[in-house]
Amino acid sequence: MLLYNSAVSGNCYKVRLTAAQLQIPLELQELDVVDRSQRPAVIGSLTPVLRVPVLVLDDGRPMFESNAIIDYLAEGSALMPEDPYERQQVLAWQFFEQYEIEPNLAVARFFRLFDLEPGESLWRQKQEGGRKGLDALERGLRGKEYLVADRYTVADISLYGYTHVAAEGEFDLEPYPWIRAWLERVAAQPGHIRITD
Amino acid sequence: MLLYNSAVSGNCYKVRLTAAQLQIPLELQELDVVDRSQRPAVIGSLTPVLRVPVLVLDDGRPMFESNAIIDYLAEGSALMPEDPYERQQVLAWQFFEQYEIEPNLAVARFFRLFDLEPGESLWRQKQEGGRKGLDALERGLRGKEYLVADRYTVADISLYGYTHVAAEGEFDLEPYPWIRAWLERVAAQPGHIRITD
């Protein structure tokens, strides 16, 4: 399979991590995250949204949206529950991730990594939104080892993607003991790779 | 099943529409969308994110996130494909909806419906983000009757939720002929109910 990838992107990292743990080899093609001018030419025929990751199956069929890609890869493995209620919980956490975590933690991190100046109002909006998301994640993890089904699943991979690099967007995880313990538990899983690997 | 609902919310409407088309009766409990002070007391033990919809199964187990709820309800019905690649496409469109459509179309509509003053910069951000999302949806619908699998699925329900009331957030659908034709097709489905029903 061919992954259109950006090394720095937490969304792309989710796919690389899932594939590594499922021992699925990936060919990577790197796209720039700042200069996006080539995207319509390179991935415009593969995805309507012009974002990475895009994963192309060996038969040429393309897939977009990181969480939908990893759920496809994980189907039938220990990373995806079979029980309908547990599957609903996996999806609920993944939708939450794209709604409250990624738009705040990833964007704040992007501003800082590339020395962009978002302006005071937008920066404050991302910081407040991110803390609200982290508050909800902390509530969801309280008393638990993993998000769903008492075991490591794609829900943990989805939420780990940007939460483990929260500090790069100036989010302080000190007030979130359940999140911090869970991050260590995820990083200790067999076959774990780092975002920089 | 008990649905914690807000009549005006497109996210709650997705659940009501899916349940109506699957002939699943719902008991509704209405929550205010502007005054959210009661939410921790009413739904705080049911969802970490304190948003509606929340659906409580007859055995008391709660579910959060609109798209994850409707996927649970639709499993095994004609609204949810069985083919793994088609299921990936359904999820991809639903994640796109929560990332690019809902945060812009729903929020702009909320500002207008409740006469809120978001400030020039935030209003412009929502308008530009919403048009970018609608552009992607138009690309995805070009040449197609439905988003996935050449038939009506939960992907269409998810995207219909806020797109069909785009005008209430001052989005003009005139430049989007594929979206407009698809909206009419979705509204003509058997068992369709309106957001105001």
Contacts between the chains, C-beta under 8 A, distances in Angstrom:
chain1	res1	chain2	res2	distance
A	48	B	96	7.9
A	48	B	136	4.6
A	48	B	137	7.3
A	48	B	139	4.2
A	48	B	140	3.9
A	49	B	96	5.8
A	49	B	100	7.1
A	49	B	136	4.9
A	50	B	136	7.4
A	57	B	85	7.8
A	61	B	85	6.0
A	63	B	85	7.7
A	63	B	88	5.3
A	63	B	89	7.7
A	63	B	92	6.6
A	64	B	92	5.1
A	64	B	96	7.7
A	65	B	91	6.8
A	65	B	92	4.0
A	65	B	95	4.2
A	65	B	96	6.2
A	66	B	95	7.9
A	67	B	91	7.1
A	67	B	95	5.5
A	68	B	88	5.3
A	68	B	89	7.8
A	68	B	91	3.6
A	68	B	92	4.1
A	68	B	94	7.8
A	68	B	95	5.6
A	69	B	88	7.1
A	69	B	92	7.8
A	71	B	88	7.2
A	71	B	91	6.1
A	72	B	84	6.3
A	72	B	85	7.6
A	72	B	87	7.5
A	72	B	88	4.2
A	72	B	91	8.0
A	75	B	84	6.2
A	84	B	72	6.3
A	84	B	75	6.2
A	85	B	57	7.7
A	85	B	61	6.0
A	85	B	63	7.7
A	85	B	72	7.6
A	87	B	72	7.5
A	88	B	63	5.3
A	88	B	68	5.3
A	88	B	69	7.1
A	88	B	71	7.2
A	88	B	72	4.2
A	89	B	63	7.6
A	89	B	68	7.8
A	91	B	65	6.8
A	91	B	67	7.1
A	91	B	68	3.6
A	91	B	71	6.1
A	91	B	72	8.0
A	91	B	91	7.7
A	92	B	63	6.6
A	92	B	64	5.1
A	92	B	65	3.9
A	92	B	68	4.2
A	92	B	69	7.8
A	94	B	68	7.8
A	94	B	95	7.4
A	95	B	65	4.2
A	95	B	66	7.8
A	95	B	67	5.5
A	95	B	68	5.6
A	95	B	94	7.4
A	95	B	95	7.0
A	95	B	98	5.3
A	96	B	48	7.9
A	96	B	49	5.8
A	96	B	64	7.7
A	96	B	65	6.1
A	98	B	95	5.3
A	98	B	98	5.2
A	98	B	99	4.9
A	99	B	98	4.9
A	99	B	99	7.2
A	99	B	102	7.3
A	99	B	103	7.1
A	100	B	49	7.1
A	102	B	99	7.3
A	103	B	99	7.1
A	103	B	103	6.7
A	119	B	121	7.8
A	121	B	119	7.8
A	121	B	121	6.1
A	121	B	122	7.7
A	122	B	121	7.7
A	122	B	125	7.7
A	125	B	122	7.8
A	136	B	48	4.6
A	136	B	49	4.9
A	136	B	50	7.4
A	137	B	48	7.4
A	139	B	48	4.2
A	140	B	48	3.9
